[in-house]
Amino acid sequence: MATINTDIAQKIDIIARENNTATINLVIADSAGTAFSLADYNVTFTIYDSSSTYITKSNGNGGITATASGSSTLDSTGKITIKMSVSDLSILPGTYTHKLVLSSTDGNETKTWMYGKFKLNND
């Protein structure tokens, strides 16, 4: 029997420090290593637990930009930068969950690209 797996999400754990800034540079690529064009996508990064959402960044609210240009308009390079400020990382230290979701601008496609634990260490 064959299996078809449509789950492309990669488990990646992130550790940051309370009351500091954090920058995450990512290259989104397909299974062959070719850059995934983000030109027609919105990208959202969320940190949450079972009761609340603490941080939400997207290319629509200025928290995610194209790495080369710094613009919230994403491009075909697949390179993005997620920036978290001191106020973003002023939540209580502990272990949370994060995910990075790509949503097509036409609303026809949603992909969780990355997920995992988000640990915030004491300052």
Jmol script that loads the backbone (N, CA, C; Angstrom):
load data "model"
ATOM      1  N   MET A   1       0.835  -1.170   0.000  1.00  0.00           N
ATOM      2  CA  MET A   1       0.000   0.000   0.000  1.00  0.00           C
ATOM      3  C   MET A   1       0.887   1.244   0.000  1.00  0.00           C
ATOM      4  N   ALA A   2       0.559   2.213  -0.803  1.00  0.00           N
ATOM      5  CA  ALA A   2       1.308   3.464  -0.914  1.00  0.00           C
ATOM      6  C   ALA A   2       0.765   4.493   0.067  1.00  0.00           C
ATOM      7  N   THR A   3       1.601   5.441   0.386  1.00  0.00           N
ATOM      8  CA  THR A   3       1.211   6.532   1.272  1.00  0.00           C
ATOM      9  C   THR A   3       1.477   7.851   0.574  1.00  0.00           C
ATOM     10  N   ILE A   4       0.529   8.752   0.658  1.00  0.00           N
ATOM     11  CA  ILE A   4       0.702  10.107   0.154  1.00  0.00           C
ATOM     12  C   ILE A   4       0.691  11.029   1.368  1.00  0.00           C
ATOM     13  N   ASN A   5       1.766  11.754   1.547  1.00  0.00           N
ATOM     14  CA  ASN A   5       1.879  12.651   2.688  1.00  0.00           C
ATOM     15  C   ASN A   5       1.834  14.080   2.186  1.00  0.00           C
ATOM     16  N   THR A   6       0.811  14.830   2.557  1.00  0.00           N
ATOM     17  CA  THR A   6       0.707  16.228   2.155  1.00  0.00           C
ATOM     18  C   THR A   6       1.147  17.179   3.261  1.00  0.00           C
ATOM     19  N   ASP A   7       1.662  16.622   4.364  1.00  0.00           N
ATOM     20  CA  ASP A   7       2.134  17.432   5.483  1.00  0.00           C
ATOM     21  C   ASP A   7       3.582  17.832   5.217  1.00  0.00           C
ATOM     22  N   ILE A   8       3.797  19.103   4.869  1.00  0.00           N
ATOM     23  CA  ILE A   8       5.132  19.584   4.541  1.00  0.00           C
ATOM     24  C   ILE A   8       5.806  20.291   5.714  1.00  0.00           C
ATOM     25  N   ALA A   9       5.099  20.441   6.834  1.00  0.00           N
ATOM     26  CA  ALA A   9       5.610  21.196   7.974  1.00  0.00           C
ATOM     27  C   ALA A   9       6.857  20.552   8.568  1.00  0.00           C
ATOM     28  N   GLN A  10       7.799  21.396   8.938  1.00  0.00           N
ATOM     29  CA  GLN A  10       9.036  20.959   9.566  1.00  0.00           C
ATOM     30  C   GLN A  10       9.016  21.358  11.040  1.00  0.00           C
ATOM     31  N   LYS A  11       9.394  20.427  11.920  1.00  0.00           N
ATOM     32  CA  LYS A  11       9.437  20.718  13.351  1.00  0.00           C
ATOM     33  C   LYS A  11      10.779  21.362  13.669  1.00  0.00           C
ATOM     34  N   ILE A  12      10.717  22.602  14.158  1.00  0.00           N
ATOM     35  CA  ILE A  12      11.914  23.355  14.522  1.00  0.00           C
ATOM     36  C   ILE A  12      11.628  24.049  15.846  1.00  0.00           C
ATOM     37  N   ASP A  13      12.444  23.784  16.851  1.00  0.00           N
ATOM     38  CA  ASP A  13      12.297  24.431  18.143  1.00  0.00           C
ATOM     39  C   ASP A  13      13.133  25.706  18.169  1.00  0.00           C
ATOM     40  N   ILE A  14      12.606  26.734  18.842  1.00  0.00           N
ATOM     41  CA  ILE A  14      13.253  28.042  18.910  1.00  0.00           C
ATOM     42  C   ILE A  14      13.441  28.406  20.380  1.00  0.00           C
ATOM     43  N   ILE A  15      14.603  28.961  20.706  1.00  0.00           N
ATOM     44  CA  ILE A  15      14.874  29.454  22.058  1.00  0.00           C
ATOM     45  C   ILE A  15      15.245  30.927  21.952  1.00  0.00           C
ATOM     46  N   ALA A  16      14.605  31.751  22.779  1.00  0.00           N
ATOM     47  CA  ALA A  16      14.898  33.185  22.821  1.00  0.00           C
ATOM     48  C   ALA A  16      15.020  33.605  24.284  1.00  0.00           C
ATOM     49  N   ARG A  17      15.398  34.847  24.512  1.00  0.00           N
ATOM     50  CA  ARG A  17      15.551  35.364  25.871  1.00  0.00           C
ATOM     51  C   ARG A  17      14.537  36.477  26.112  1.00  0.00           C
ATOM     52  N   GLU A  18      13.917  36.406  27.286  1.00  0.00           N
ATOM     53  CA  GLU A  18      12.937  37.403  27.729  1.00  0.00           C
ATOM     54  C   GLU A  18      13.552  38.805  27.668  1.00  0.00           C
ATOM     55  N   ASN A  19      12.729  39.788  27.268  1.00  0.00           N
ATOM     56  CA  ASN A  19      13.111  41.210  27.242  1.00  0.00           C
ATOM     57  C   ASN A  19      14.308  41.500  26.343  1.00  0.00           C
ATOM     58  N   ASN A  20      14.512  40.700  25.317  1.00  0.00           N
ATOM     59  CA  ASN A  20      15.543  40.923  24.306  1.00  0.00           C
ATOM     60  C   ASN A  20      14.855  41.012  22.947  1.00  0.00           C
ATOM     61  N   THR A  21      15.604  41.370  21.918  1.00  0.00           N
ATOM     62  CA  THR A  21      15.091  41.291  20.560  1.00  0.00           C
ATOM     63  C   THR A  21      15.503  39.955  19.969  1.00  0.00           C
ATOM     64  N   ALA A  22      14.797  39.528  18.939  1.00  0.00           N
ATOM     65  CA  ALA A  22      15.150  38.293  18.236  1.00  0.00           C
ATOM     66  C   ALA A  22      14.857  38.474  16.757  1.00  0.00           C
ATOM     67  N   THR A  23      15.760  37.990  15.924  1.00  0.00           N
ATOM     68  CA  THR A  23      15.591  38.019  14.475  1.00  0.00           C
ATOM     69  C   THR A  23      15.790  36.608  13.949  1.00  0.00           C
ATOM     70  N   ILE A  24      14.835  36.148  13.152  1.00  0.00           N
ATOM     71  CA  ILE A  24      14.913  34.823  12.542  1.00  0.00           C
ATOM     72  C   ILE A  24      14.888  35.009  11.036  1.00  0.00           C
ATOM     73  N   ASN A  25      15.961  34.574  10.364  1.00  0.00           N
ATOM     74  CA  ASN A  25      16.029  34.616   8.903  1.00  0.00           C
ATOM     75  C   ASN A  25      15.762  33.219   8.372  1.00  0.00           C
ATOM     76  N   LEU A  26      14.817  33.106   7.461  1.00  0.00           N
ATOM     77  CA  LEU A  26      14.438  31.809   6.901  1.00  0.00           C
ATOM     78  C   LEU A  26      14.509  31.844   5.382  1.00  0.00           C
ATOM     79  N   VAL A  27      14.807  30.687   4.808  1.00  0.00           N
ATOM     80  CA  VAL A  27      14.699  30.503   3.363  1.00  0.00           C
ATOM     81  C   VAL A  27      13.662  29.408   3.159  1.00  0.00           C
ATOM     82  N   ILE A  28      12.562  29.750   2.538  1.00  0.00           N
ATOM     83  CA  ILE A  28      11.488  28.803   2.259  1.00  0.00           C
ATOM     84  C   ILE A  28      11.794  28.173   0.903  1.00  0.00           C
ATOM     85  N   ALA A  29      11.931  26.843   0.889  1.00  0.00           N
ATOM     86  CA  ALA A  29      12.286  26.141  -0.351  1.00  0.00           C
ATOM     87  C   ALA A  29      11.412  24.906  -0.507  1.00  0.00           C
ATOM     88  N   ASP A  30      11.311  24.426  -1.741  1.00  0.00           N
ATOM     89  CA  ASP A  30      10.557  23.197  -1.986  1.00  0.00           C
ATOM     90  C   ASP A  30      11.446  21.984  -1.706  1.00  0.00           C
ATOM     91  N   SER A  31      10.922  20.792  -1.915  1.00  0.00           N
ATOM     92  CA  SER A  31      11.660  19.570  -1.586  1.00  0.00           C
ATOM     93  C   SER A  31      12.937  19.392  -2.406  1.00  0.00           C
ATOM     94  N   ALA A  32      13.035  20.072  -3.545  1.00  0.00           N
ATOM     95  CA  ALA A  32      14.242  20.000  -4.369  1.00  0.00           C
ATOM     96  C   ALA A  32      15.256  21.076  -3.988  1.00  0.00           C
ATOM     97  N   GLY A  33      14.904  21.929  -3.008  1.00  0.00           N
ATOM     98  CA  GLY A  33      15.804  22.987  -2.578  1.00  0.00           C
ATOM     99  C   GLY A  33      15.670  24.282  -3.352  1.00  0.00           C
ATOM    100  N   THR A  34      14.680  24.350  -4.251  1.00  0.00           N
ATOM    101  CA  THR A  34      14.445  25.549  -5.039  1.00  0.00           C
ATOM    102  C   THR A  34      13.647  26.546  -4.208  1.00  0.00           C
ATOM    103  N   ALA A  35      14.027  27.822  -4.280  1.00  0.00           N
ATOM    104  CA  ALA A  35      13.315  28.861  -3.535  1.00  0.00           C
ATOM    105  C   ALA A  35      11.825  28.826  -3.865  1.00  0.00           C
ATOM    106  N   PHE A  36      11.003  28.926  -2.817  1.00  0.00           N
ATOM    107  CA  PHE A  36       9.547  28.941  -2.971  1.00  0.00           C
ATOM    108  C   PHE A  36       9.121  30.400  -3.086  1.00  0.00           C
ATOM    109  N   SER A  37       8.488  30.757  -4.200  1.00  0.00           N
ATOM    110  CA  SER A  37       8.058  32.138  -4.396  1.00  0.00           C
ATOM    111  C   SER A  37       6.943  32.486  -3.413  1.00  0.00           C
ATOM    112  N   LEU A  38       7.172  33.527  -2.636  1.00  0.00           N
ATOM    113  CA  LEU A  38       6.189  33.994  -1.665  1.00  0.00           C
ATOM    114  C   LEU A  38       5.417  35.202  -2.181  1.00  0.00           C
ATOM    115  N   ALA A  39       5.592  35.522  -3.463  1.00  0.00           N
ATOM    116  CA  ALA A  39       4.976  36.724  -4.038  1.00  0.00           C
ATOM    117  C   ALA A  39       3.462  36.726  -3.907  1.00  0.00           C
ATOM    118  N   ASP A  40       2.835  35.568  -3.933  1.00  0.00           N
ATOM    119  CA  ASP A  40       1.372  35.492  -3.854  1.00  0.00           C
ATOM    120  C   ASP A  40       0.899  34.910  -2.527  1.00  0.00           C
ATOM    121  N   TYR A  41       1.711  35.110  -1.465  1.00  0.00           N
ATOM    122  CA  TYR A  41       1.378  34.551  -0.153  1.00  0.00           C
ATOM    123  C   TYR A  41       1.460  35.592   0.950  1.00  0.00           C
ATOM    124  N   ASN A  42       0.639  35.392   1.952  1.00  0.00           N
ATOM    125  CA  ASN A  42       0.785  36.081   3.227  1.00  0.00           C
ATOM    126  C   ASN A  42       1.415  35.072   4.171  1.00  0.00           C
ATOM    127  N   VAL A  43       2.345  35.533   5.008  1.00  0.00           N
ATOM    128  CA  VAL A  43       3.041  34.658   5.938  1.00  0.00           C
ATOM    129  C   VAL A  43       2.750  35.140   7.357  1.00  0.00           C
ATOM    130  N   THR A  44       2.363  34.207   8.227  1.00  0.00           N
ATOM    131  CA  THR A  44       2.038  34.543   9.612  1.00  0.00           C
ATOM    132  C   THR A  44       2.805  33.629  10.557  1.00  0.00           C
ATOM    133  N   PHE A  45       3.448  34.241  11.553  1.00  0.00           N
ATOM    134  CA  PHE A  45       4.183  33.530  12.595  1.00  0.00           C
ATOM    135  C   PHE A  45       3.461  33.794  13.910  1.00  0.00           C
ATOM    136  N   THR A  46       3.104  32.727  14.624  1.00  0.00           N
ATOM    137  CA  THR A  46       2.317  32.854  15.845  1.00  0.00           C
ATOM    138  C   THR A  46       2.982  32.086  16.978  1.00  0.00           C
ATOM    139  N   ILE A  47       2.978  32.695  18.159  1.00  0.00           N
ATOM    140  CA  ILE A  47       3.432  32.041  19.385  1.00  0.00           C
ATOM    141  C   ILE A  47       2.230  31.985  20.315  1.00  0.00           C
ATOM    142  N   TYR A  48       1.936  30.777  20.821  1.00  0.00           N
ATOM    143  CA  TYR A  48       0.700  30.586  21.585  1.00  0.00           C
ATOM    144  C   TYR A  48       0.838  29.427  22.561  1.00  0.00           C
ATOM    145  N   ASP A  49      -0.158  29.292  23.432  1.00  0.00           N
ATOM    146  CA  ASP A  49      -0.308  28.095  24.257  1.00  0.00           C
ATOM    147  C   ASP A  49      -1.776  27.700  24.215  1.00  0.00           C
ATOM    148  N   SER A  50      -2.183  26.782  25.067  1.00  0.00           N
ATOM    149  CA  SER A  50      -3.557  26.260  24.992  1.00  0.00           C
ATOM    150  C   SER A  50      -4.614  27.295  25.348  1.00  0.00           C
ATOM    151  N   SER A  51      -4.213  28.392  25.987  1.00  0.00           N
ATOM    152  CA  SER A  51      -5.220  29.368  26.405  1.00  0.00           C
ATOM    153  C   SER A  51      -5.130  30.722  25.711  1.00  0.00           C
ATOM    154  N   SER A  52      -3.983  31.082  25.140  1.00  0.00           N
ATOM    155  CA  SER A  52      -3.828  32.423  24.565  1.00  0.00           C
ATOM    156  C   SER A  52      -2.853  32.435  23.392  1.00  0.00           C
ATOM    157  N   THR A  53      -2.995  33.472  22.577  1.00  0.00           N
ATOM    158  CA  THR A  53      -2.005  33.781  21.551  1.00  0.00           C
ATOM    159  C   THR A  53      -1.230  34.983  22.062  1.00  0.00           C
ATOM    160  N   TYR A  54       0.097  34.904  22.091  1.00  0.00           N
ATOM    161  CA  TYR A  54       0.924  35.945  22.676  1.00  0.00           C
ATOM    162  C   TYR A  54       1.578  36.846  21.645  1.00  0.00           C
ATOM    163  N   ILE A  55       2.026  36.286  20.543  1.00  0.00           N
ATOM    164  CA  ILE A  55       2.696  37.059  19.505  1.00  0.00           C
ATOM    165  C   ILE A  55       2.184  36.600  18.156  1.00  0.00           C
ATOM    166  N   THR A  56       1.803  37.555  17.317  1.00  0.00           N
ATOM    167  CA  THR A  56       1.455  37.264  15.933  1.00  0.00           C
ATOM    168  C   THR A  56       2.191  38.259  15.054  1.00  0.00           C
ATOM    169  N   LYS A  57       2.984  37.749  14.138  1.00  0.00           N
ATOM    170  CA  LYS A  57       3.716  38.569  13.177  1.00  0.00           C
ATOM    171  C   LYS A  57       3.302  38.135  11.788  1.00  0.00           C
ATOM    172  N   SER A  58       3.181  39.098  10.888  1.00  0.00           N
ATOM    173  CA  SER A  58       2.874  38.755   9.494  1.00  0.00           C
ATOM    174  C   SER A  58       3.474  39.804   8.579  1.00  0.00           C
ATOM    175  N   ASN A  59       3.513  39.501   7.284  1.00  0.00           N
ATOM    176  CA  ASN A  59       4.012  40.503   6.350  1.00  0.00           C
ATOM    177  C   ASN A  59       3.006  41.638   6.212  1.00  0.00           C
ATOM    178  N   GLY A  60       1.799  41.470   6.743  1.00  0.00           N
ATOM    179  CA  GLY A  60       0.805  42.546   6.732  1.00  0.00           C
ATOM    180  C   GLY A  60       0.955  43.519   7.885  1.00  0.00           C
ATOM    181  N   ASN A  61       1.568  43.100   9.007  1.00  0.00           N
ATOM    182  CA  ASN A  61       1.678  43.999  10.157  1.00  0.00           C
ATOM    183  C   ASN A  61       3.110  44.453  10.435  1.00  0.00           C
ATOM    184  N   GLY A  62       4.026  44.199   9.535  1.00  0.00           N
ATOM    185  CA  GLY A  62       5.387  44.695   9.674  1.00  0.00           C
ATOM    186  C   GLY A  62       6.347  43.785  10.412  1.00  0.00           C
ATOM    187  N   GLY A  63       5.892  42.673  10.951  1.00  0.00           N
ATOM    188  CA  GLY A  63       6.770  41.791  11.703  1.00  0.00           C
ATOM    189  C   GLY A  63       7.531  40.817  10.823  1.00  0.00           C
ATOM    190  N   ILE A  64       7.085  40.611   9.577  1.00  0.00           N
ATOM    191  CA  ILE A  64       7.769  39.722   8.624  1.00  0.00           C
ATOM    192  C   ILE A  64       8.033  40.517   7.349  1.00  0.00           C
ATOM    193  N   THR A  65       9.288  40.465   6.899  1.00  0.00           N
ATOM    194  CA  THR A  65       9.662  41.195   5.692  1.00  0.00           C
ATOM    195  C   THR A  65      10.461  40.307   4.754  1.00  0.00           C
ATOM    196  N   ALA A  66      10.550  40.746   3.498  1.00  0.00           N
ATOM    197  CA  ALA A  66      11.459  40.096   2.547  1.00  0.00           C
ATOM    198  C   ALA A  66      12.876  40.437   3.007  1.00  0.00           C
ATOM    199  N   THR A  67      13.752  39.447   3.135  1.00  0.00           N
ATOM    200  CA  THR A  67      15.078  39.653   3.708  1.00  0.00           C
ATOM    201  C   THR A  67      15.895  40.682   2.933  1.00  0.00           C
ATOM    202  N   ALA A  68      15.912  40.604   1.620  1.00  0.00           N
ATOM    203  CA  ALA A  68      16.767  41.483   0.821  1.00  0.00           C
ATOM    204  C   ALA A  68      16.303  42.934   0.840  1.00  0.00           C
ATOM    205  N   SER A  69      14.998  43.152   0.703  1.00  0.00           N
ATOM    206  CA  SER A  69      14.498  44.517   0.555  1.00  0.00           C
ATOM    207  C   SER A  69      14.001  45.139   1.856  1.00  0.00           C
ATOM    208  N   GLY A  70      13.645  44.308   2.839  1.00  0.00           N
ATOM    209  CA  GLY A  70      13.052  44.837   4.064  1.00  0.00           C
ATOM    210  C   GLY A  70      11.600  45.230   3.888  1.00  0.00           C
ATOM    211  N   SER A  71      11.031  44.889   2.749  1.00  0.00           N
ATOM    212  CA  SER A  71       9.653  45.259   2.422  1.00  0.00           C
ATOM    213  C   SER A  71       8.676  44.201   2.925  1.00  0.00           C
ATOM    214  N   SER A  72       7.460  44.641   3.260  1.00  0.00           N
ATOM    215  CA  SER A  72       6.418  43.685   3.643  1.00  0.00           C
ATOM    216  C   SER A  72       5.847  42.978   2.418  1.00  0.00           C
ATOM    217  N   THR A  73       6.201  43.442   1.211  1.00  0.00           N
ATOM    218  CA  THR A  73       5.814  42.755  -0.017  1.00  0.00           C
ATOM    219  C   THR A  73       6.841  41.659  -0.262  1.00  0.00           C
ATOM    220  N   LEU A  74       6.397  40.410  -0.130  1.00  0.00           N
ATOM    221  CA  LEU A  74       7.324  39.289  -0.267  1.00  0.00           C
ATOM    222  C   LEU A  74       7.616  39.010  -1.728  1.00  0.00           C
ATOM    223  N   ASP A  75       8.712  38.300  -1.996  1.00  0.00           N
ATOM    224  CA  ASP A  75       9.168  38.119  -3.377  1.00  0.00           C
ATOM    225  C   ASP A  75       9.426  36.656  -3.708  1.00  0.00           C
ATOM    226  N   SER A  76      10.074  36.416  -4.824  1.00  0.00           N
ATOM    227  CA  SER A  76      10.287  35.055  -5.322  1.00  0.00           C
ATOM    228  C   SER A  76      11.527  34.383  -4.740  1.00  0.00           C
ATOM    229  N   THR A  77      12.290  35.077  -3.886  1.00  0.00           N
ATOM    230  CA  THR A  77      13.521  34.494  -3.341  1.00  0.00           C
ATOM    231  C   THR A  77      13.252  33.482  -2.232  1.00  0.00           C
ATOM    232  N   GLY A  78      12.070  33.517  -1.646  1.00  0.00           N
ATOM    233  CA  GLY A  78      11.739  32.626  -0.534  1.00  0.00           C
ATOM    234  C   GLY A  78      12.396  33.031   0.770  1.00  0.00           C
ATOM    235  N   LYS A  79      13.081  34.160   0.806  1.00  0.00           N
ATOM    236  CA  LYS A  79      13.805  34.605   1.996  1.00  0.00           C
ATOM    237  C   LYS A  79      12.961  35.603   2.785  1.00  0.00           C
ATOM    238  N   ILE A  80      12.753  35.274   4.071  1.00  0.00           N
ATOM    239  CA  ILE A  80      11.991  36.175   4.933  1.00  0.00           C
ATOM    240  C   ILE A  80      12.740  36.396   6.248  1.00  0.00           C
ATOM    241  N   THR A  81      12.432  37.516   6.885  1.00  0.00           N
ATOM    242  CA  THR A  81      12.973  37.856   8.190  1.00  0.00           C
ATOM    243  C   THR A  81      11.811  38.097   9.136  1.00  0.00           C
ATOM    244  N   ILE A  82      11.856  37.441  10.298  1.00  0.00           N
ATOM    245  CA  ILE A  82      10.862  37.644  11.349  1.00  0.00           C
ATOM    246  C   ILE A  82      11.573  38.395  12.464  1.00  0.00           C
ATOM    247  N   LYS A  83      11.019  39.555  12.856  1.00  0.00           N
ATOM    248  CA  LYS A  83      11.635  40.346  13.913  1.00  0.00           C
ATOM    249  C   LYS A  83      10.690  40.437  15.103  1.00  0.00           C
ATOM    250  N   MET A  84      11.249  40.154  16.291  1.00  0.00           N
ATOM    251  CA  MET A  84      10.492  40.291  17.526  1.00  0.00           C
ATOM    252  C   MET A  84      11.184  41.331  18.395  1.00  0.00           C
ATOM    253  N   SER A  85      10.402  42.254  18.921  1.00  0.00           N
ATOM    254  CA  SER A  85      10.932  43.359  19.721  1.00  0.00           C
ATOM    255  C   SER A  85      11.022  42.971  21.191  1.00  0.00           C
ATOM    256  N   VAL A  86      11.614  43.843  21.983  1.00  0.00           N
ATOM    257  CA  VAL A  86      11.683  43.651  23.431  1.00  0.00           C
ATOM    258  C   VAL A  86      10.277  43.508  24.003  1.00  0.00           C
ATOM    259  N   SER A  87       9.343  44.350  23.530  1.00  0.00           N
ATOM    260  CA  SER A  87       7.968  44.253  24.058  1.00  0.00           C
ATOM    261  C   SER A  87       7.304  42.946  23.635  1.00  0.00           C
ATOM    262  N   ASP A  88       7.607  42.443  22.449  1.00  0.00           N
ATOM    263  CA  ASP A  88       7.077  41.133  22.040  1.00  0.00           C
ATOM    264  C   ASP A  88       7.541  40.054  23.003  1.00  0.00           C
ATOM    265  N   LEU A  89       8.818  40.103  23.376  1.00  0.00           N
ATOM    266  CA  LEU A  89       9.414  39.054  24.195  1.00  0.00           C
ATOM    267  C   LEU A  89       9.392  39.388  25.687  1.00  0.00           C
ATOM    268  N   SER A  90       8.419  40.207  26.072  1.00  0.00           N
ATOM    269  CA  SER A  90       8.245  40.511  27.498  1.00  0.00           C
ATOM    270  C   SER A  90       7.176  39.623  28.125  1.00  0.00           C
ATOM    271  N   ILE A  91       6.774  38.576  27.429  1.00  0.00           N
ATOM    272  CA  ILE A  91       5.828  37.612  27.999  1.00  0.00           C
ATOM    273  C   ILE A  91       6.561  36.775  29.042  1.00  0.00           C
ATOM    274  N   LEU A  92       5.813  36.066  29.862  1.00  0.00           N
ATOM    275  CA  LEU A  92       6.427  35.263  30.919  1.00  0.00           C
ATOM    276  C   LEU A  92       7.336  34.193  30.335  1.00  0.00           C
ATOM    277  N   PRO A  93       8.530  34.019  30.912  1.00  0.00           N
ATOM    278  CA  PRO A  93       9.406  32.940  30.462  1.00  0.00           C
ATOM    279  C   PRO A  93       8.698  31.602  30.598  1.00  0.00           C
ATOM    280  N   GLY A  94       8.978  30.711  29.682  1.00  0.00           N
ATOM    281  CA  GLY A  94       8.361  29.389  29.694  1.00  0.00           C
ATOM    282  C   GLY A  94       8.408  28.785  28.314  1.00  0.00           C
ATOM    283  N   THR A  95       7.697  27.692  28.152  1.00  0.00           N
ATOM    284  CA  THR A  95       7.659  26.988  26.870  1.00  0.00           C
ATOM    285  C   THR A  95       6.291  27.148  26.237  1.00  0.00           C
ATOM    286  N   TYR A  96       6.273  27.640  25.022  1.00  0.00           N
ATOM    287  CA  TYR A  96       5.075  27.874  24.234  1.00  0.00           C
ATOM    288  C   TYR A  96       5.148  27.028  22.959  1.00  0.00           C
ATOM    289  N   THR A  97       4.206  27.233  22.077  1.00  0.00           N
ATOM    290  CA  THR A  97       4.189  26.587  20.767  1.00  0.00           C
ATOM    291  C   THR A  97       4.237  27.682  19.712  1.00  0.00           C
ATOM    292  N   HIS A  98       4.888  27.413  18.596  1.00  0.00           N
ATOM    293  CA  HIS A  98       4.897  28.383  17.491  1.00  0.00           C
ATOM    294  C   HIS A  98       4.529  27.671  16.196  1.00  0.00           C
ATOM    295  N   LYS A  99       4.091  28.471  15.231  1.00  0.00           N
ATOM    296  CA  LYS A  99       3.900  27.951  13.873  1.00  0.00           C
ATOM    297  C   LYS A  99       4.049  29.085  12.874  1.00  0.00           C
ATOM    298  N   LEU A 100       4.491  28.718  11.670  1.00  0.00           N
ATOM    299  CA  LEU A 100       4.622  29.632  10.543  1.00  0.00           C
ATOM    300  C   LEU A 100       3.694  29.117   9.460  1.00  0.00           C
ATOM    301  N   VAL A 101       2.735  29.951   9.062  1.00  0.00           N
ATOM    302  CA  VAL A 101       1.711  29.538   8.100  1.00  0.00           C
ATOM    303  C   VAL A 101       1.777  30.431   6.866  1.00  0.00           C
ATOM    304  N   LEU A 102       1.761  29.796   5.694  1.00  0.00           N
ATOM    305  CA  LEU A 102       1.689  30.500   4.421  1.00  0.00           C
ATOM    306  C   LEU A 102       0.269  30.381   3.893  1.00  0.00           C
ATOM    307  N   SER A 103      -0.341  31.510   3.543  1.00  0.00           N
ATOM    308  CA  SER A 103      -1.711  31.529   2.994  1.00  0.00           C
ATOM    309  C   SER A 103      -1.679  32.270   1.672  1.00  0.00           C
ATOM    310  N   SER A 104      -2.184  31.637   0.615  1.00  0.00           N
ATOM    311  CA  SER A 104      -2.200  32.300  -0.694  1.00  0.00           C
ATOM    312  C   SER A 104      -3.127  33.508  -0.630  1.00  0.00           C
ATOM    313  N   THR A 105      -2.759  34.547  -1.364  1.00  0.00           N
ATOM    314  CA  THR A 105      -3.556  35.780  -1.345  1.00  0.00           C
ATOM    315  C   THR A 105      -4.937  35.580  -1.942  1.00  0.00           C
ATOM    316  N   ASP A 106      -5.115  34.541  -2.755  1.00  0.00           N
ATOM    317  CA  ASP A 106      -6.450  34.271  -3.313  1.00  0.00           C
ATOM    318  C   ASP A 106      -7.296  33.414  -2.372  1.00  0.00           C
ATOM    319  N   GLY A 107      -6.713  32.982  -1.249  1.00  0.00           N
ATOM    320  CA  GLY A 107      -7.450  32.215  -0.251  1.00  0.00           C
ATOM    321  C   GLY A 107      -7.620  30.736  -0.554  1.00  0.00           C
ATOM    322  N   ASN A 108      -7.010  30.243  -1.624  1.00  0.00           N
ATOM    323  CA  ASN A 108      -7.194  28.846  -2.030  1.00  0.00           C
ATOM    324  C   ASN A 108      -6.206  27.870  -1.405  1.00  0.00           C
ATOM    325  N   GLU A 109      -5.166  28.381  -0.730  1.00  0.00           N
ATOM    326  CA  GLU A 109      -4.137  27.482  -0.225  1.00  0.00           C
ATOM    327  C   GLU A 109      -3.617  27.970   1.120  1.00  0.00           C
ATOM    328  N   THR A 110      -3.505  27.059   2.071  1.00  0.00           N
ATOM    329  CA  THR A 110      -2.915  27.345   3.381  1.00  0.00           C
ATOM    330  C   THR A 110      -1.959  26.215   3.719  1.00  0.00           C
ATOM    331  N   LYS A 111      -0.719  26.575   4.111  1.00  0.00           N
ATOM    332  CA  LYS A 111       0.296  25.573   4.418  1.00  0.00           C
ATOM    333  C   LYS A 111       0.993  25.947   5.722  1.00  0.00           C
ATOM    334  N   THR A 112       0.998  25.030   6.681  1.00  0.00           N
ATOM    335  CA  THR A 112       1.843  25.217   7.862  1.00  0.00           C
ATOM    336  C   THR A 112       3.237  24.769   7.454  1.00  0.00           C
ATOM    337  N   TRP A 113       4.200  25.685   7.469  1.00  0.00           N
ATOM    338  CA  TRP A 113       5.533  25.415   6.963  1.00  0.00           C
ATOM    339  C   TRP A 113       6.484  24.981   8.080  1.00  0.00           C
ATOM    340  N   MET A 114       6.253  25.546   9.276  1.00  0.00           N
ATOM    341  CA  MET A 114       7.151  25.278  10.384  1.00  0.00           C
ATOM    342  C   MET A 114       6.341  25.313  11.671  1.00  0.00           C
ATOM    343  N   TYR A 115       6.702  24.459  12.629  1.00  0.00           N
ATOM    344  CA  TYR A 115       6.036  24.441  13.924  1.00  0.00           C
ATOM    345  C   TYR A 115       7.027  23.914  14.958  1.00  0.00           C
ATOM    346  N   GLY A 116       6.697  24.056  16.214  1.00  0.00           N
ATOM    347  CA  GLY A 116       7.554  23.494  17.252  1.00  0.00           C
ATOM    348  C   GLY A 116       7.401  24.222  18.560  1.00  0.00           C
ATOM    349  N   LYS A 117       8.342  23.962  19.461  1.00  0.00           N
ATOM    350  CA  LYS A 117       8.350  24.619  20.761  1.00  0.00           C
ATOM    351  C   LYS A 117       9.032  25.976  20.632  1.00  0.00           C
ATOM    352  N   PHE A 118       8.530  26.930  21.392  1.00  0.00           N
ATOM    353  CA  PHE A 118       9.169  28.245  21.510  1.00  0.00           C
ATOM    354  C   PHE A 118       9.461  28.440  22.985  1.00  0.00           C
ATOM    355  N   LYS A 119      10.732  28.342  23.341  1.00  0.00           N
ATOM    356  CA  LYS A 119      11.128  28.467  24.741  1.00  0.00           C
ATOM    357  C   LYS A 119      11.683  29.867  24.973  1.00  0.00           C
ATOM    358  N   LEU A 120      11.141  30.535  25.980  1.00  0.00           N
ATOM    359  CA  LEU A 120      11.612  31.865  26.349  1.00  0.00           C
ATOM    360  C   LEU A 120      12.329  31.743  27.697  1.00  0.00           C
ATOM    361  N   ASN A 121      13.652  31.974  27.661  1.00  0.00           N
ATOM    362  CA  ASN A 121      14.464  31.888  28.867  1.00  0.00           C
ATOM    363  C   ASN A 121      14.358  33.156  29.695  1.00  0.00           C
ATOM    364  N   ASN A 122      14.603  33.053  31.000  1.00  0.00           N
ATOM    365  CA  ASN A 122      14.643  34.222  31.884  1.00  0.00           C
ATOM    366  C   ASN A 122      15.756  35.149  31.458  1.00  0.00           C
ATOM    367  N   ASP A 123      15.504  36.444  31.601  1.00  0.00           N
ATOM    368  CA  ASP A 123      16.520  37.449  31.293  1.00  0.00           C
ATOM    369  C   ASP A 123      17.519  37.537  32.429  1.00  0.00           C
TER     370      ASP A 123
END
end "model"
wireframe off; spacefill off
backbone 0.3
color backbone group
